[in-house]
Amino acid sequence: MGLAEQIKDRLQAALAPTHLEVINDSGRHAGHAGDDGTGESHWRVVIDAPSLASMSRLARHRAVHAALGPDIIGRIHALAIEMR
C-alpha cells in the first residue's frame, strides 16, 4: 500500500471526514530541501470533518498529525493541511 492510501486510511478511520483529498506535491519540490528522492516527501491534505469543526486551527492540525501517527509523519518532509 502506498503512502497516499495509508494517509487516507488513517484520516478516514480517526476523523470520519465528509470530504478528503490527499495530494502528492512531491513532484513540485523535486531537488528542493527535504526531497528524499522517494517521490513521497511533500503532501497536501484537503479535509472537511465535523469532528474538527469546533477546534482551533492549531488543534485541528494537531488532530491530523495525531491521526497520521509518528510513523507516517516521520516519513514525510512537508504536510500542508487545508480545512474546509
C-alpha positions in Angstrom: 0.0 0.0 0.0 1.4 3.4 -1.0 1.7 6.3 1.4 -1.3 8.2 -0.1 -3.5 5.2 0.7 -2.1 5.0 4.2 -2.7 8.7 4.8 -6.3 8.3 3.6 -7.0 5.3 5.7 -5.7 6.8 8.9 -7.6 10.1 8.4 -10.8 8.3 7.5 -10.6 6.0 10.5 -9.7 8.7 13.0 -11.7 11.7 11.8 -14.5 10.4 9.6 -14.3 13.2 7.1 -17.1 14.1 4.8 -14.5 15.3 2.2 -10.9 14.2 1.9 -8.3 14.7 -0.7 -4.7 13.5 -0.4 -2.4 15.2 -2.9 1.2 14.2 -3.5 3.0 17.5 -4.2 6.5 15.9 -4.2 7.0 16.5 -7.9 6.7 20.2 -7.4 9.5 20.1 -4.9 12.0 17.8 -6.7 15.5 18.9 -5.9 14.4 21.2 -3.1 15.3 20.8 0.6 13.6 17.8 2.0 13.2 15.9 -1.3 14.5 12.5 -0.4 14.1 11.1 -3.9 11.2 8.8 -3.0 8.5 10.9 -4.6 6.6 10.8 -1.3 8.1 13.7 0.6 5.6 16.6 0.2 1.9 16.2 0.8 -1.3 18.3 0.8 -4.5 17.2 2.6 -7.9 18.9 2.0 -10.3 17.8 4.7 -13.7 18.5 5.9 -14.6 16.6 9.1 -17.4 17.6 11.6 -15.1 16.3 14.4 -12.7 19.1 13.6 -15.3 21.9 13.3 -15.2 23.2 16.8 -11.4 23.1 17.2 -9.0 25.9 16.8 -6.7 25.8 13.8 -3.8 24.6 15.9 -5.9 21.9 17.5 -7.1 20.7 14.0 -3.6 20.4 12.8 -2.6 18.5 15.9 -5.5 16.2 15.4 -4.5 15.5 11.8 -0.9 14.8 12.9 -2.1 12.5 15.7 -4.4 10.6 13.3 -1.4 10.0 11.0 0.9 8.9 13.8 4.6 9.3 14.2 5.4 6.5 11.7 3.8 8.4 8.8 4.7 11.9 10.0 8.3 10.7 10.3 8.3 9.6 6.6 7.3 13.0 5.1 9.1 16.3 4.9 6.1 18.7 4.4 2.4 18.4 5.1 0.0 21.2 4.1 -3.4 21.0 5.6 -6.4 22.8 4.2 -9.6 22.6 6.3 -13.0 23.2 4.7 
